[in-house]
Amino acid sequence: MSKQEIYGRMDAPIANGASSSSAISTHPYGPHGFAVEFDGGWTAANLGFSVSMDASTWLPVHLATGDRAVIENAAASSVRIAPEAAWVIGQYRYFRLDSIDASEVAVPQGAARALKVVFLNN
Protein backbone atom coordinates (compact mmCIF):
# COMPACT_ATOMS: atom_id res chain seq x y z
CA MET A 1 0.00 0.00 0.00
CA SER A 2 1.43 3.37 -0.95
CA LYS A 3 1.20 6.34 1.34
CA GLN A 4 -1.04 9.25 0.47
CA GLU A 5 0.68 12.50 -0.39
CA ILE A 6 -0.70 16.02 -0.61
CA TYR A 7 -1.68 16.88 -4.17
CA GLY A 8 -3.21 20.31 -3.55
CA ARG A 9 -4.77 22.53 -0.92
CA MET A 10 -7.72 24.95 -1.12
CA ASP A 11 -9.40 27.30 1.34
CA ALA A 12 -13.00 26.43 2.25
CA PRO A 13 -14.22 29.17 4.58
CA ILE A 14 -17.57 29.05 6.35
CA ALA A 15 -18.84 32.52 7.28
CA ASN A 16 -20.02 33.43 10.78
CA GLY A 17 -23.63 32.23 11.13
CA ALA A 18 -23.47 30.15 7.93
CA SER A 19 -23.56 26.36 7.67
CA SER A 20 -21.92 25.82 4.25
CA SER A 21 -18.57 26.74 2.79
CA SER A 22 -18.09 28.63 -0.41
CA ALA A 23 -17.95 26.54 -3.60
CA ILE A 24 -14.73 24.55 -4.01
CA SER A 25 -13.64 23.75 -7.56
CA THR A 26 -12.45 20.18 -8.10
CA HIS A 27 -10.36 21.32 -11.08
CA PRO A 28 -7.54 20.34 -11.57
CA TYR A 29 -7.72 17.67 -8.86
CA GLY A 30 -10.61 15.50 -10.06
CA PRO A 31 -11.59 12.31 -8.20
CA HIS A 32 -9.03 12.13 -5.40
CA GLY A 33 -9.31 11.42 -1.73
CA PHE A 34 -9.11 14.42 0.54
CA ALA A 35 -8.87 15.55 4.12
CA VAL A 36 -10.24 18.64 5.87
CA GLU A 37 -8.16 20.84 8.17
CA PHE A 38 -10.28 22.40 10.90
CA ASP A 39 -9.19 25.70 12.43
CA GLY A 40 -9.06 26.47 16.16
CA GLY A 41 -12.82 26.81 16.58
CA TRP A 42 -15.73 24.62 15.54
CA THR A 43 -19.37 24.69 16.65
CA ALA A 44 -20.21 21.05 17.42
CA ALA A 45 -21.51 19.42 14.22
CA ASN A 46 -20.83 16.75 11.62
CA LEU A 47 -19.37 17.80 8.29
CA GLY A 48 -21.31 16.74 5.20
CA PHE A 49 -20.60 17.25 1.50
CA SER A 50 -22.71 18.63 -1.34
CA VAL A 51 -21.89 18.61 -5.07
CA SER A 52 -22.84 20.80 -8.02
CA MET A 53 -22.09 21.14 -11.72
CA ASP A 54 -22.82 24.91 -11.72
CA ALA A 55 -22.10 26.13 -8.12
CA SER A 56 -25.79 27.02 -7.86
CA THR A 57 -27.85 23.81 -7.56
CA TRP A 58 -26.47 21.59 -4.77
CA LEU A 59 -27.04 17.87 -4.11
CA PRO A 60 -26.06 16.25 -0.80
CA VAL A 61 -23.70 13.26 -1.08
CA HIS A 62 -25.16 10.03 0.37
CA LEU A 63 -23.77 6.52 0.76
CA ALA A 64 -25.39 3.54 -0.98
CA THR A 65 -27.14 2.83 2.35
CA GLY A 66 -28.91 6.19 2.11
CA ASP A 67 -26.91 7.70 4.97
CA ARG A 68 -25.28 11.07 4.38
CA ALA A 69 -21.53 10.90 3.74
CA VAL A 70 -20.07 12.80 6.71
CA ILE A 71 -17.06 13.35 8.87
CA GLU A 72 -18.67 12.64 12.24
CA ASN A 73 -17.97 14.70 15.34
CA ALA A 74 -15.76 17.19 13.52
CA ALA A 75 -13.37 18.84 15.97
CA ALA A 76 -11.43 22.09 16.19
CA SER A 77 -7.70 22.04 15.43
CA SER A 78 -7.72 18.67 13.70
CA VAL A 79 -7.28 17.04 10.32
CA ARG A 80 -9.90 14.50 9.30
CA ILE A 81 -9.93 12.23 6.22
CA ALA A 82 -13.15 12.31 4.20
CA PRO A 83 -15.04 9.00 3.90
CA GLU A 84 -14.20 6.81 0.89
CA ALA A 85 -17.58 7.59 -0.68
CA ALA A 86 -16.45 11.21 -0.98
CA TRP A 87 -14.34 10.19 -4.02
CA VAL A 88 -17.51 10.69 -6.09
CA ILE A 89 -17.13 14.41 -5.41
CA GLY A 90 -14.40 14.64 -8.04
CA GLN A 91 -16.93 13.69 -10.73
CA TYR A 92 -18.63 17.06 -10.19
CA ARG A 93 -17.24 20.51 -11.00
CA TYR A 94 -17.82 21.90 -7.49
CA PHE A 95 -18.39 20.77 -3.95
CA ARG A 96 -18.91 22.42 -0.60
CA LEU A 97 -18.66 21.49 3.05
CA ASP A 98 -21.86 21.50 5.12
CA SER A 99 -22.07 21.85 8.91
CA ILE A 100 -24.97 19.53 9.84
CA ASP A 101 -26.37 17.57 12.77
CA ALA A 102 -27.15 13.84 12.82
CA SER A 103 -30.56 14.55 11.22
CA GLU A 104 -28.90 16.48 8.35
CA VAL A 105 -30.21 19.82 9.65
CA ALA A 106 -27.89 22.79 9.07
CA VAL A 107 -25.82 23.86 12.09
CA PRO A 108 -24.72 27.50 11.77
CA GLN A 109 -21.15 28.08 12.87
CA GLY A 110 -20.70 30.51 15.77
CA ALA A 111 -17.82 32.36 14.10
CA ALA A 112 -16.03 32.50 10.76
CA ARG A 113 -14.24 29.18 10.14
CA ALA A 114 -11.07 28.92 8.05
CA LEU A 115 -11.26 25.31 6.87
CA LYS A 116 -8.87 23.93 4.27
CA VAL A 117 -9.39 21.00 1.91
CA VAL A 118 -6.27 18.91 1.31
CA PHE A 119 -6.40 16.80 -1.86
CA LEU A 120 -4.51 13.51 -1.70
CA ASN A 121 -2.92 11.93 -4.77
CA ASN A 122 -3.41 8.23 -3.89
C-alpha positions in Angstrom: 0.0 0.0 0.0 1.4 3.4 -1.0 1.2 6.3 1.3 -1.0 9.3 0.5 0.7 12.5 -0.4 -0.7 16.0 -0.6 -1.7 16.9 -4.2 -3.2 20.3 -3.6 -4.8 22.5 -0.9 -7.7 24.9 -1.1 -9.4 27.3 1.3 -13.0 26.4 2.2 -14.2 29.2 4.6 -17.6 29.0 6.3 -18.8 32.5 7.3 -20.0 33.4 10.8 -23.6 32.2 11.1 -23.5 30.2 7.9 -23.6 26.4 7.7 -21.9 25.8 4.3 -18.6 26.7 2.8 -18.1 28.6 -0.4 -18.0 26.5 -3.6 -14.7 24.6 -4.0 -13.6 23.8 -7.6 -12.4 20.2 -8.1 -10.4 21.3 -11.1 -7.5 20.3 -11.6 -7.7 17.7 -8.9 -10.6 15.5 -10.1 -11.6 12.3 -8.2 -9.0 12.1 -5.4 -9.3 11.4 -1.7 -9.1 14.4 0.5 -8.9 15.6 4.1 -10.2 18.6 5.9 -8.2 20.8 8.2 -10.3 22.4 10.9 -9.2 25.7 12.4 -9.1 26.5 16.2 -12.8 26.8 16.6 -15.7 24.6 15.5 -19.4 24.7 16.7 -20.2 21.0 17.4 -21.5 19.4 14.2 -20.8 16.8 11.6 -19.4 17.8 8.3 -21.3 16.7 5.2 -20.6 17.3 1.5 -22.7 18.6 -1.3 -21.9 18.6 -5.1 -22.8 20.8 -8.0 -22.1 21.1 -11.7 -22.8 24.9 -11.7 -22.1 26.1 -8.1 -25.8 27.0 -7.9 -27.9 23.8 -7.6 -26.5 21.6 -4.8 -27.0 17.9 -4.1 -26.1 16.3 -0.8 -23.7 13.3 -1.1 -25.2 10.0 0.4 -23.8 6.5 0.8 -25.4 3.5 -1.0 -27.1 2.8 2.4 -28.9 6.2 2.1 -26.9 7.7 5.0 -25.3 11.1 4.4 -21.5 10.9 3.7 -20.1 12.8 6.7 -17.1 13.4 8.9 -18.7 12.6 12.2 -18.0 14.7 15.3 -15.8 17.2 13.5 -13.4 18.8 16.0 -11.4 22.1 16.2 -7.7 22.0 15.4 -7.7 18.7 13.7 -7.3 17.0 10.3 -9.9 14.5 9.3 -9.9 12.2 6.2 -13.1 12.3 4.2 -15.0 9.0 3.9 -14.2 6.8 0.9 -17.6 7.6 -0.7 -16.5 11.2 -1.0 -14.3 10.2 -4.0 -17.5 10.7 -6.1 -17.1 14.4 -5.4 -14.4 14.6 -8.0 -16.9 13.7 -10.7 -18.6 17.1 -10.2 -17.2 20.5 -11.0 -17.8 21.9 -7.5 -18.4 20.8 -4.0 -18.9 22.4 -0.6 -18.7 21.5 3.1 -21.9 21.5 5.1 -22.1 21.9 8.9 -25.0 19.5 9.8 -26.4 17.6 12.8 -27.1 13.8 12.8 -30.6 14.6 11.2 -28.9 16.5 8.4 -30.2 19.8 9.6 -27.9 22.8 9.1 -25.8 23.9 12.1 -24.7 27.5 11.8 -21.1 28.1 12.9 -20.7 30.5 15.8 -17.8 32.4 14.1 -16.0 32.5 10.8 -14.2 29.2 10.1 -11.1 28.9 8.1 -11.3 25.3 6.9 -8.9 23.9 4.3 -9.4 21.0 1.9 -6.3 18.9 1.3 -6.4 16.8 -1.9 -4.5 13.5 -1.7 -2.9 11.9 -4.8 -3.4 8.2 -3.9 
